[in-house]
Amino acid sequence: MPAKLPRLLDPIDRVAEILFGLIMAVTIIGSLSVATVGQAEIRTVLAAAIGCNLAWGLVDAVMYVVRATTSRVRDANLGQGDGSPILTARLFAEAVVVFVMVVLGTFPVVIPFLLTDDAALAMRISRAVTVVLLFVAGFQLARHAGYARPWLAGAFAALFGAVLIVAVMALGG
């Protein structure tokens, strides 16, 4: 039996990275005005959402490396580190996972636009998918923390998402 590979990111980091991608995508797509947009504009907004998430994934991955190296240097300077190399293959692998998690957070929000030509329907489905995924993320974080009622944290995260969507809509999205 093969040896179990260690996880590159802890559960909190994994869920947080998915949330970043999800919130970024719903914000970009939320700027789409279904009342005045045609099919070409929908494709433009989808391309912008995916491009934005690719860029954000790259930025987030680089910031992950900066955060981790700063922490390692600080620990070493305080005598709490073990003096191992600061930049490691594992750190770069973790950064790649951060990038992938942010980018993957885009796709559940975008898929409804790929499945239907009805922009209003796609927008409603996209928003519903976002709220469901926020519930799942909140539930998973609470479960990881050992919270006795993870469904409550999931409901709060979904409510947060619904408020975010309403705010985006109120601001013109």
Contact map, one row per residue, 1 for C-alpha under 8 A:
11100000000000000000000000000000000000000000000000000000000000000000000000000000000000000000000000000000000000000000000000000000000000000000000000000000000000000000000000000
11110000000000000000000000000000000000000000000000000000000000000000000000000000000000000000000000000000000000000000000000000000000000000000000000000000000000000000000000000
11111000000000000000000000000000000000000000000000000000000000000000000000000000000000000000000000000000000000000000000000000000000000000000000000000000000000000000000000000
01111100000000000000000000000000000000000000000000000000000000000000000000000000000000000000000000000000000000000000000000000000000000000000000000000000000000000000000000000
00111110000000000000000000000000000000000000000000000000000000000000000000000000000000000000000000000000000000000000000000000000000000000000000000000000000000000000000000000
00011111000000000000000000000000000000000000000000000000000000000000000000000000000000000000000000000000000000000000000000000000000000000000000000000000000000000000000000000
00001111110000000000000000000000000000000000000000000000000000000000000000000000000000000000000000000000000000000000000000000000000000000000000000000000000000000000000000000
00000111110000000000000000000000000000000000000000000000000000000000000000000000000000000100110010000000000000000000000000000000000000000000000000000000000000000000000000000
00000011111111000000000000000000000000000000000000000000000000000000000000000000000000000000010010000000000000000000000000000000000000000000000000000000000000000000000000000
00000011111111000000000000000000000000000000000000000000000000000000000000000000000000000000000000000000000000000000000000000000000000000000000000000000000000000000000000000
00000000111111100000000000000000000000000000000000000000000000000000000000000000000000000000000000000000000000000000000000000000000000000000100100000000000000000000000000000
00000000111111110000000000000000000000000000000000000000000000000000000000000000000000000000000000000000000000000000000000000000000000000000100100000000000000000000000000000
00000000111111111000000000000000000000000000000000000000000000000000000000000000000000000000000000000000000000000000000000000000000000000000000000000000000000000000000000000
00000000111111111100000000000000000000000000000000000000000000000000000000000000000000000000000001001000000000000000000000000000000000000000000000000000000000000000000000000
00000000001111111110000000000000000000000000000000000000000000000000000000000000000000000000000000000000000000000000000000000000000000001001100000000000000000000000000000000
00000000000111111111000000000000000000000000000000000000000000000000000000000000000000000000000000000000000000000000000000000000000000000000000000000000000000000000000000000
00000000000011111111100000000000000000000000000000000000000000000000000000000000000000000000000001001100100000000000000000000000000000000000000000000000000000000000000000000
00000000000001111111110000000000000000000000000000000000000000000000000000000000000000000000000000001111100000000000000000000000000000000000000000000000000000000000000000000
00000000000000111111111000000000000000000000000000000000000000000000000000000000000000000000000000000100100000000000000000000000000001001000000000000000000000000000000000000
00000000000000011111111100000000000000000000000000000000000000000000000000000000000000000000000000000100100000000000000000000000000000000000000000000000000000000000000000000
00000000000000001111111110000000000000000000000000001001100000000000000000000000000000000000000000001111110000000000000000000000000000000000000000000000000000000000000000000
00000000000000000111111111000000000000000000000000000000000000000000000000000000000000000000000000000100110010000000000000000000010000000000000000000000000000000000000000000
00000000000000000011111111100000000000000000000000000000000000000000000000000000000000000000000000000000000000000000000000000000000000000000000000000000000000000000000000000
00000000000000000001111111110000000000000000000010011000000000000000000000000000000000000000000000000000010000000000000000000000000000000000000000000000000000000000000000000
00000000000000000000111111111000000000000000000011011000000000000000000000000000000000000000000000000000110011000000000000000000000000000000000000000000000000000000000000000
00000000000000000000011111111100000000000000000000000000000000000000000000000000000000000000000000000000000010000000000000000110010000000000000000000000000000000000100000000
00000000000000000000001111111110000000000000000000000000000000000000000000000000000000000000000000000000000000000000000000000000000000000000000000000000000000000000100100000
00000000000000000000000111111111000000000000100110000000000000000000000000000000000000000000000000000000000000000000000000000000000000000000000000000000000000000000000000000
00000000000000000000000011111111000000000000110010000000000000000000000000000000000000000000000000000000000000000000000000100000000000000000000000000000000000000000000000001
00000000000000000000000001111111100000000000000000000000000000000000000000000000000000000000000000000000000000000000000000100000000000000000000000000000000000000000100110001
00000000000000000000000000111111100000000000000000000000000000000000000000000000000000000000000000000000000000000000000000000000000000000000000000000000000000000000000110011
00000000000000000000000000011111110010000100100000000000000000000000000000000000000000000000000000000000000000000000000000000000000000000000000000000000000000000000000000001
00000000000000000000000000000111111110000000000000000000000000000000000000000000000000000000000000000000000000000000000000000000000000000000000000000000000000000000000000011
00000000000000000000000000000001111110000000000000000000000000000000000000000000000000000000000000000000000000000000001100100000000000000000000000000000000000000000000000000
00000000000000000000000000000000111110000000000000000000000000000000000000000000000000000000000000000000000000000000000100000000000000000000000000000000000000000000000000000
00000000000000000000000000000000111111000000000000000000000000000000000000000000000000000000000000000000000000000000000000000000000000000000000000000000000000000000000000000
00000000000000000000000000000001111111111100000000000000000000000000000000000000000000000000000000000000000000000000000000000000000000000000000000000000000000000000000000000
00000000000000000000000000000000000111111100000000000000000000000000000000000000000000000000000000000000000000000000000000000000000000000000000000000000000000000000000000000
00000000000000000000000000000000000011111110000000000000000000000000000000000000000000000000000000000000000000000000100000000000000000000000000000000000000000000000000000000
00000000000000000000000000000000000011111111000000000000000000000000000000000000000000000000000000000000000000000000000000000000000000000000000000000000000000000000000000000
00000000000000000000000000000000000011111111100000000000000000000000000000000000000000000000000000000000000000000000000000000000000000000000000000000000000000000000000000000
00000000000000000000000000000001000011111111110000000000000000000000000000000000000000000000000000000000000000001000001000000000000000000000000000000000000000000000000000000
00000000000000000000000000000000000000111111111000000000000000000000000000000000000000000000000000000000000000000000000000000000000000000000000000000000000000000000000000000
00000000000000000000000000000000000000011111111100000000000000000000000000000000000000000000000000000000000000000000000000000000000000000000000000000000000000000000000000000
00000000000000000000000000011001000000001111111110000000000000000000000000000000000000000000000000000000000000000000000000000000000000000000000000000000000000000000000000000
00000000000000000000000000001000000000000111111111000000000000000000000000000000000000000000000000000000000001001000000000000000000000000000000000000000000000000000000000000
00000000000000000000000000000000000000000011111111100000000000000000000000000000000000000000000000000000000000000000000000000000000000000000000000000000000000000000000000000
00000000000000000000000000010000000000000001111111110000000000000000000000000000000000000000000000000000000000000000000000000000000000000000000000000000000000000000000000000
00000000000000000000000110011000000000000000111111111000000000000000000000000000000000000000000000000000010000000000000000000000000000000000000000000000000000000000000000000
00000000000000000000000010000000000000000000011111111100000000000000000000000000000000000000000000000010010000000000000000000000000000000000000000000000000000000000000000000
00000000000000000000000000000000000000000000001111111110000000000000000000000000000000000000000000000000000000000000000000000000000000000000000000000000000000000000000000000
00000000000000000000000110000000000000000000000111111111000000000000000000000000000000000000000000000000000000000000000000000000000000000000000000000000000000000000000000000
00000000000000000000100110000000000000000000000011111111100000000000000000000000000000000000000000000110010000000000000000000000000000000000000000000000000000000000000000000
00000000000000000000000000000000000000000000000001111111110000000000000000000000000000000000000000100110000000000000000000000000000000000000000000000000000000000000000000000
00000000000000000000000000000000000000000000000000111111111000000000000000000000000000000000000000000000000000000000000000000000000000000000000000000000000000000000000000000
00000000000000000000100000000000000000000000000000011111111100000000000000000000000000000000000000000100000000000000000000000000000000000000000000000000000000000000000000000
00000000000000000000100000000000000000000000000000001111111110000000000000000000000000000000000001111110000000000000000000000000000000000000000000000000000000000000000000000
00000000000000000000000000000000000000000000000000000111111111000000000000000000000000000000000000100000000000000000000000000000000000000000000000000000000000000000000000000
00000000000000000000000000000000000000000000000000000011111111100000000000000000000000000000000000000000000000000000000000000000000000000000000000000000000000000000000000000
00000000000000000000000000000000000000000000000000000001111111110000000000000000000000000000000001100000000000000000000000000000000000000000000000000000000000000000000000000
00000000000000000000000000000000000000000000000000000000111111111000000000000000000000000000001101100000000000000000000000000000000000000000000000000000000000000000000000000
00000000000000000000000000000000000000000000000000000000011111111100000000000000000000000000001000000000000000000000000000000000000000000000000000000000000000000000000000000
00000000000000000000000000000000000000000000000000000000001111111110000000000000000000000000000000000000000000000000000000000000000000000000000000000000000000000000000000000
00000000000000000000000000000000000000000000000000000000000111111111000000000000000000000000001001000000000000000000000000000000000000000000000000000000000000000000000000000
00000000000000000000000000000000000000000000000000000000000011111111100000000000000000000011001000000000000000000000000000000000000000000000000000000000000000000000000000000
00000000000000000000000000000000000000000000000000000000000001111111110000000000000000000000000000000000000000000000000000000000000000000000000000000000000000000000000000000
00000000000000000000000000000000000000000000000000000000000000111111111000000000000000000000000000000000000000000000000000000000000000000000000000000000000000000000000000000
00000000000000000000000000000000000000000000000000000000000000011111111100000000000000000010000000000000000000000000000000000000000000000000000000000000000000000000000000000
00000000000000000000000000000000000000000000000000000000000000001111111110000000000001100000000000000000000000000000000000000000000000000000000000000000000000000000000000000
00000000000000000000000000000000000000000000000000000000000000000111111111000000000000000000000000000000000000000000000000000000000000000000000000000000000000000000000000000
00000000000000000000000000000000000000000000000000000000000000000011111111100000000000000000000000000000000000000000000000000000000000000000000000000000000000000000000000000
00000000000000000000000000000000000000000000000000000000000000000001111111110000100001000000000000000000000000000000000000000000000000000000000000000000000000000000000000000
00000000000000000000000000000000000000000000000000000000000000000000111111111000100001000000000000000000000000000000000000000000000000000000000000000000000000000000000000000
00000000000000000000000000000000000000000000000000000000000000000000011111111100000000000000000000000000000000000000000000000000000000000000000000000000000000000000000000000
00000000000000000000000000000000000000000000000000000000000000000000001111111111100000000000000000000000000000000000000000000000000000000000000000000000000000000000000000000
00000000000000000000000000000000000000000000000000000000000000000000000111111111111000000000000000000000000000000000000000000000000000000000000000000000000000000000000000000
00000000000000000000000000000000000000000000000000000000000000000000000011111111100000000000000000000000000000000000000000000000000000000000000000000000000000000000000000000
00000000000000000000000000000000000000000000000000000000000000000000000001111111100000000000000000000000000000000000000000000000000000000000000000000000000000000000000000000
00000000000000000000000000000000000000000000000000000000000000000000000000111111110000000000000000000000000000000000000000000000000000000000000000000000000000000000000000000
00000000000000000000000000000000000000000000000000000000000000000000000000111111110000000000000000000000000000000000000000000000000000000000000000000000000000000000000000000
00000000000000000000000000000000000000000000000000000000000000000000000110111111111100000000000000000000000000000000000000000000000000000000000000000000000000000000000000000
00000000000000000000000000000000000000000000000000000000000000000000000000010011111100000000000000000000000000000000000000000000000000000000000000000000000000000000000000000
00000000000000000000000000000000000000000000000000000000000000000000000000010000111110000000000000000000000000000000000000000000000000000000000000000000000000000000000000000
00000000000000000000000000000000000000000000000000000000000000000000000000000000111111000000000000000000000000000000000000000000000000000000000000000000000000000000000000000
00000000000000000000000000000000000000000000000000000000000000000000000000000000001111110000000000000000000000000000000000000000000000000000000000000000000000000000000000000
00000000000000000000000000000000000000000000000000000000000000000000100110000000000111110000000000000000000000000000000000000000000000000000000000000000000000000000000000000
00000000000000000000000000000000000000000000000000000000000000000000100000000000000011111011000000000000000000000000000000000000000000000000000000000000000000000000000000000
00000000000000000000000000000000000000000000000000000000000000000000000000000000000011111111000000000000000000000000000000000000000000000000000000000000000000000000000000000
00000000000000000000000000000000000000000000000000000000000000000000000000000000000000111111100000000000000000000000000000000000000000000000000000000000000000000000000000000
00000001000000000000000000000000000000000000000000000000000000000000000000000000000000011111110000000000000000000000000000000000000000000000000000000000000000000000000000000
00000000000000000000000000000000000000000000000000000000000000001001000000000000000000111111111000000000000000000000000000000000000000000000000000000000000000000000000000000
00000000000000000000000000000000000000000000000000000000000000001000000000000000000000111111111100000000000000000000000000000000000000000000000000000000000000000000000000000
00000001000000000000000000000000000000000000000000000000000000000000000000000000000000001111111110000000000000000000000000000000000000000000000000000000000000000000000000000
00000001100000000000000000000000000000000000000000000000000000000000000000000000000000000111111111000000000000000000000000000000000000000000000000000000000000000000000000000
00000000000000000000000000000000000000000000000000000000000011011000000000000000000000000011111111100000000000000000000000000000000000000000000000000000000000000000000000000
00000000000000000000000000000000000000000000000000000000000010000000000000000000000000000001111111110000000000000000000000000000000000000000000000000000000000000000000000000
00000001100000000000000000000000000000000000000000000000000000000000000000000000000000000000111111111000000000000000000000000000000000000000000000000000000000000000000000000
00000000000001001000000000000000000000000000000000000000100110010000000000000000000000000000011111111100000000000000000000000000000000000000000000000000000000000000000000000
00000000000000000000000000000000000000000000000000000100110110000000000000000000000000000000001111111110000000000000000000000000000000000000000000000000000000000000000000000
00000000000000000000000000000000000000000000000000000000100000000000000000000000000000000000000111111111000000000000000000000000000000000000000000000000000000000000000000000
00000000000001001100100000000000000000000000000000000000100000000000000000000000000000000000000011111111100000000000000000000000000000000000000000000000000000000000000000000
00000000000000001111110000000000000000000000000000001101100000000000000000000000000000000000000001111111110000000000000000000000000000000000000000000000000000000000000000000
00000000000000000100100000000000000000000000000001001100100000000000000000000000000000000000000000111111111000000000000000000000000000000000000000000000000000000000000000000
00000000000000000100100000000000000000000000000000000000000000000000000000000000000000000000000000011111111100000000000000000000000000000000000000000000000000000000000000000
00000000000000001111110010000000000000000000000000000000000000000000000000000000000000000000000000001111111110000000000000000000000000000000000000000000000000000000000000000
00000000000000000000110110000000000000000000000011001000000000000000000000000000000000000000000000000111111111000000000000000000000000000000000000000000000000000000000000000
00000000000000000000000000000000000000000000000000000000000000000000000000000000000000000000000000000011111111100000000000000000000000000000000000000000000000000000000000000
00000000000000000000000000000000000000000000000000000000000000000000000000000000000000000000000000000001111111110000000000000100110000000000000000000000000000000000000000000
00000000000000000000010011000000000000000000000000000000000000000000000000000000000000000000000000000000111111110000000000000110110000000000000000000000000000000000000000000
00000000000000000000000010000000000000000000010000000000000000000000000000000000000000000000000000000000011111111100000000000100000000000000000000000000000000000000000000000
00000000000000000000000000000000000000000000000000000000000000000000000000000000000000000000000000000000001111111110000000000100000000000000000000000000000000000000000000000
00000000000000000000000000000000000000000000000000000000000000000000000000000000000000000000000000000000000111111111000001101100000000000000000000000000000000000000000000000
00000000000000000000000000000000000000000100010000000000000000000000000000000000000000000000000000000000000001111111111001100100000000000000000000000000000000000000000000000
00000000000000000000000000000000000000000000000000000000000000000000000000000000000000000000000000000000000001111111100000000000000000000000000000000000000000000000000000000
00000000000000000000000000000000000000000000000000000000000000000000000000000000000000000000000000000000000000111111100001000000000000000000000000000000000000000000000000000
00000000000000000000000000000000000000000000000000000000000000000000000000000000000000000000000000000000000000011111111011000000000000000000000000000000000000000000000000000
00000000000000000000000000000000000000100000000000000000000000000000000000000000000000000000000000000000000000001111111001000000000000000000000000000000000000000000000000000
00000000000000000000000000000000000000000000000000000000000000000000000000000000000000000000000000000000000000001001111111000000000000000000000000000000000000000000000000000
00000000000000000000000000000000010000000100000000000000000000000000000000000000000000000000000000000000000000001001111111100000000000000000000000000000000000000000000000000
00000000000000000000000000000000011000000000000000000000000000000000000000000000000000000000000000000000000000000000011111110000000000000000000000000000000000000000000000000
00000000000000000000000000000000000000000000000000000000000000000000000000000000000000000000000000000000000000000001011111111000000000000000000000000000000000000000000000000
00000000000000000000000000000000000000000000000000000000000000000000000000000000000000000000000000000000000000011011111111111100000000000000000000000000000000000000000000000
00000000000000000000000000001100010000000000000000000000000000000000000000000000000000000000000000000000000000011000001111111110000000000000000000000000000000000000000000000
00000000000000000000000000000000000000000000000000000000000000000000000000000000000000000000000000000000000000000000000111111111000000000000000000000000000000000000000000000
00000000000000000000000000000000000000000000000000000000000000000000000000000000000000000000000000000000000000010000000011111111100000000000000000000000000000000000000000000
00000000000000000000000001000000000000000000000000000000000000000000000000000000000000000000000000000000000111111000000001111111110000000000000000000000000000000000000000000
00000000000000000000000001000000000000000000000000000000000000000000000000000000000000000000000000000000000010000000000000111111111000000000000000000000000000000000100000000
00000000000000000000000000000000000000000000000000000000000000000000000000000000000000000000000000000000000000000000000000011111111100000000000000000000000000000000000000000
00000000000000000000000000000000000000000000000000000000000000000000000000000000000000000000000000000000000110000000000000001111111110000000000000000000000000000000000000000
00000000000000000000010001000000000000000000000000000000000000000000000000000000000000000000000000000000000110000000000000000111111111000000000000000000000000001000000000000
00000000000000000000000000000000000000000000000000000000000000000000000000000000000000000000000000000000000000000000000000000011111111100000000000000000000001101100000000000
00000000000000000000000000000000000000000000000000000000000000000000000000000000000000000000000000000000000000000000000000000001111111110000000000000000000001000000000000000
00000000000000000000000000000000000000000000000000000000000000000000000000000000000000000000000000000000000000000000000000000000111111111000000000000000000001000000000000000
00000000000000000010000000000000000000000000000000000000000000000000000000000000000000000000000000000000000000000000000000000000011111111100000000000000010011001000000000000
00000000000000000000000000000000000000000000000000000000000000000000000000000000000000000000000000000000000000000000000000000000001111111110000000000010111111000000000000000
00000000000000000000000000000000000000000000000000000000000000000000000000000000000000000000000000000000000000000000000000000000000111111111000000000000010000000000000000000
00000000000000100010000000000000000000000000000000000000000000000000000000000000000000000000000000000000000000000000000000000000000011111111100000000000010010000000000000000
00000000000000000000000000000000000000000000000000000000000000000000000000000000000000000000000000000000000000000000000000000000000001111111110000000110111111000000000000000
00000000000000000000000000000000000000000000000000000000000000000000000000000000000000000000000000000000000000000000000000000000000000111111111000000111111000000000000000000
00000000000000100000000000000000000000000000000000000000000000000000000000000000000000000000000000000000000000000000000000000000000000011111111100000100010000000000000000000
00000000001100100000000000000000000000000000000000000000000000000000000000000000000000000000000000000000000000000000000000000000000000001111111110000100000000000000000000000
00000000000000000000000000000000000000000000000000000000000000000000000000000000000000000000000000000000000000000000000000000000000000000111111111101100110000000000000000000
00000000000000000000000000000000000000000000000000000000000000000000000000000000000000000000000000000000000000000000000000000000000000000011111111111100000000000000000000000
00000000001100000000000000000000000000000000000000000000000000000000000000000000000000000000000000000000000000000000000000000000000000000001111111100000000000000000000000000
00000000000000000000000000000000000000000000000000000000000000000000000000000000000000000000000000000000000000000000000000000000000000000000111111100000000000000000000000000
00000000000000000000000000000000000000000000000000000000000000000000000000000000000000000000000000000000000000000000000000000000000000000000011111110000000000000000000000000
00000000000000000000000000000000000000000000000000000000000000000000000000000000000000000000000000000000000000000000000000000000000000000000011111111100000000000000000000000
00000000000000000000000000000000000000000000000000000000000000000000000000000000000000000000000000000000000000000000000000000000000000000000001001111100000000000000000000000
00000000000000000000000000000000000000000000000000000000000000000000000000000000000000000000000000000000000000000000000000000000000000000000011000111111100000000000000000000
00000000000000000000000000000000000000000000000000000000000000000000000000000000000000000000000000000000000000000000000000000000000000000111111000111111110000000000000000000
00000000000000000000000000000000000000000000000000000000000000000000000000000000000000000000000000000000000000000000000000000000000000100110000000001111111000000000000000000
00000000000000000000000000000000000000000000000000000000000000000000000000000000000000000000000000000000000000000000000000000000000000000010000000001111111100000000000000000
00000000000000000000000000000000000000000000000000000000000000000000000000000000000000000000000000000000000000000000000000000000000000100110010000001111111110000000000000000
00000000000000000000000000000000000000000000000000000000000000000000000000000000000000000000000000000000000000000000000000000000000001111111010000000111111111000000000000000
00000000000000000000000000000000000000000000000000000000000000000000000000000000000000000000000000000000000000000000000000000000000000100110000000000011111111100000000000000
00000000000000000000000000000000000000000000000000000000000000000000000000000000000000000000000000000000000000000000000000000000000000100100000000000001111111110000000000000
00000000000000000000000000000000000000000000000000000000000000000000000000000000000000000000000000000000000000000000000000000000000001101100000000000000111111111000000000000
00000000000000000000000000000000000000000000000000000000000000000000000000000000000000000000000000000000000000000000000000000000001111100100000000000000011111111100000000000
00000000000000000000000000000000000000000000000000000000000000000000000000000000000000000000000000000000000000000000000000000000001000000000000000000000001111111110000000000
00000000000000000000000000000000000000000000000000000000000000000000000000000000000000000000000000000000000000000000000000000000000000000000000000000000000111111111000000000
00000000000000000000000000000000000000000000000000000000000000000000000000000000000000000000000000000000000000000000000000000000011001000000000000000000000011111111100000000
00000000000000000000000000000000000000000000000000000000000000000000000000000000000000000000000000000000000000000000000000000000001000000000000000000000000001111111110000000
00000000000000000000000000000000000000000000000000000000000000000000000000000000000000000000000000000000000000000000000000000000000000000000000000000000000000111111111000000
00000000000000000000000000000000000000000000000000000000000000000000000000000000000000000000000000000000000000000000000000000000000000000000000000000000000000011111111100000
00000000000000000000000001100100000000000000000000000000000000000000000000000000000000000000000000000000000000000000000000000010000000000000000000000000000000001111111110000
00000000000000000000000000000000000000000000000000000000000000000000000000000000000000000000000000000000000000000000000000000000000000000000000000000000000000000111111111000
00000000000000000000000000000000000000000000000000000000000000000000000000000000000000000000000000000000000000000000000000000000000000000000000000000000000000000011111111100
00000000000000000000000000100110000000000000000000000000000000000000000000000000000000000000000000000000000000000000000000000000000000000000000000000000000000000001111111111
00000000000000000000000000000110000000000000000000000000000000000000000000000000000000000000000000000000000000000000000000000000000000000000000000000000000000000000111111111
00000000000000000000000000000000000000000000000000000000000000000000000000000000000000000000000000000000000000000000000000000000000000000000000000000000000000000000011111111
00000000000000000000000000000000000000000000000000000000000000000000000000000000000000000000000000000000000000000000000000000000000000000000000000000000000000000000001111111
00000000000000000000000000000010100000000000000000000000000000000000000000000000000000000000000000000000000000000000000000000000000000000000000000000000000000000000000111111
00000000000000000000000000001111100000000000000000000000000000000000000000000000000000000000000000000000000000000000000000000000000000000000000000000000000000000000000111111
